[in-house]
Amino acid sequence: MARASCCAPGHQDSWGRYAAAQWLNTRRWLDAHPGDEPAGQLRAELAAAPARHARYQRQYLGWGVFVLMDR
């Protein structure tokens, strides 16, 4: 039951919005603090996170999620 509710479309949509909000906040922080010590590590994480998120979500959303990725 928990897995079914976890994988419901509404839950996936809210998780996707949560992840996108994190990426946006990270991007804004990087724009405001380009020379700070963790900036390089955060840029690398921001570059990899959307693809990793899509790979993880593929099992729930299907292959169509890759159409949304800008590659």
Secondary structure, 3 states (H helix, E strand, C coil): CHHHHHCCHHHHHHHHHHHHHHHHHHHHHHHHCCCCCCHHHHHHHHHHHHHHHHHHHHHHHCHHHHHHCCC
